[in-house]
Amino acid sequence: MMSNFPDELTCDMAETYGIFDIKRVPASLAATLAVGLRDDSRVKMAKSGILVDNKTLLLSVIVDLLRGVPTGSPESMTACCYKGGNAAQSRSVSRNNEHEIFDGPEDFRARWKEVTRN
């Protein structure tokens, strides 16, 4: 690991173990400590070719999924949820741990008017 990624290993050893000159540590101890580094350590990520840690990757997936969540007016919500007829015919809305299920956009719009008093 040291010969291929010396800077990454040096940073990880300094950050994790406070070892700033790895050449002064016995090779067997350095190897043991290197193996014990976190999976998202610089050297392990560089060695495996991973560009981002699992937390960042998971957060980016969540952001991508949330971009598809409808927001705004009920018209945009129903258009998003029902356009094309490929979506399920019922929708569930959770508010204060209470769930409501709608059979279609008309039911949703009617309930929306009740809730918003429009």
N, C-alpha and C positions, 0 to 999 in steps of 0.2 A: 504494500500500500504506500509506503513512504516514497519509493522511487517514482511512482506514477503521479502521486498527488501530494507532494511535500508541503505546499502552502496550506492546503486544506487540513492535512493531518496536524501540522504545527498549530494552526488556529484552534482546532478541536481539542488538542491536548492542553493548550494553554487555558482555554475557556473551561473545560471540564475538570481538569486535574491540577491546574496551576503549573504545569510543566512547560517552561519556555524554551528549553534546550533539550530536545528529545535524545540527542546523541550522548548525553551524560547519563541517561537512564539505561540500565541493562536491557539488552535486546529482548529477552524473554518477558520482562516486565512491560516494556513498551508494546510488545505484541499483545499481551493480555489486556492492557488498558485500551489499545486500539480496537480490539474485538468487542470490548465492553461499551464502546461509544453507542449513543442512541442511533436508531435507524435513520433519523433525519439529520444526523451529523453531516457536516460538509464533505468529509472524506467518503463516507458510505454513499451519499447521494451522488457524488462525482464518479465513484467507482461503478455504480449501477447505471449511470447515465440519466438519472432522474433530475429534472430541472426545478421542481417545486416539491415541498413536503406534503404529506397526506392531508394535513389540516387545510392548507391553501387550496389544494385540489378539491377537497370536499366543499369548501366555501364557494369555490367558483362554480361547482355543479349546482349548489343551492341557488346562487344568483341566477344562473341560466334558467333554472326551473321557475324561479319567482318572476322572471320576465314574462312568462306566459300566464301569470295570474291576472285576471281582469281587475281593473280598477276604474273608478270614476262613476259615471251614471249607470243606472240600471239598463239603459239601452245598450251601452257598450258591453256590459257584463253579459247580457243575454245574447248579443250578437256574437260575442266571443265563444260563449258556452254552447250555443246551438247552431251556429252557422254550418251549413253543409250537411247537417243531419247525421254526422258521424259520432256526435257526442251521445252519451247516455241520455235517456229521456227524463231522468229525474236528477235534481241537483240538491245537495244538502248545504245549508248555511248554518254556521255555528255562531252564536252570540251569547256571551255570558254563560257558557256551558249548556245552553239550550239549543237544540237542533231542530231545524225545519227542513222538510223535503218538499220540493216543488215538482210537479209533473210536467211543467213546460214554462215557456217564457211568460205566458199570460198570467199564470199563477204567481210567478215571481214578481212581475210588475204590480199586480194587485196588492201583494203583501208589502212591497216596497213603498207604495203610496200610503198604506196604513201606517207603516213605521215612520216615514218621513212626514206624514200628514200633508202630502201634496196631491 
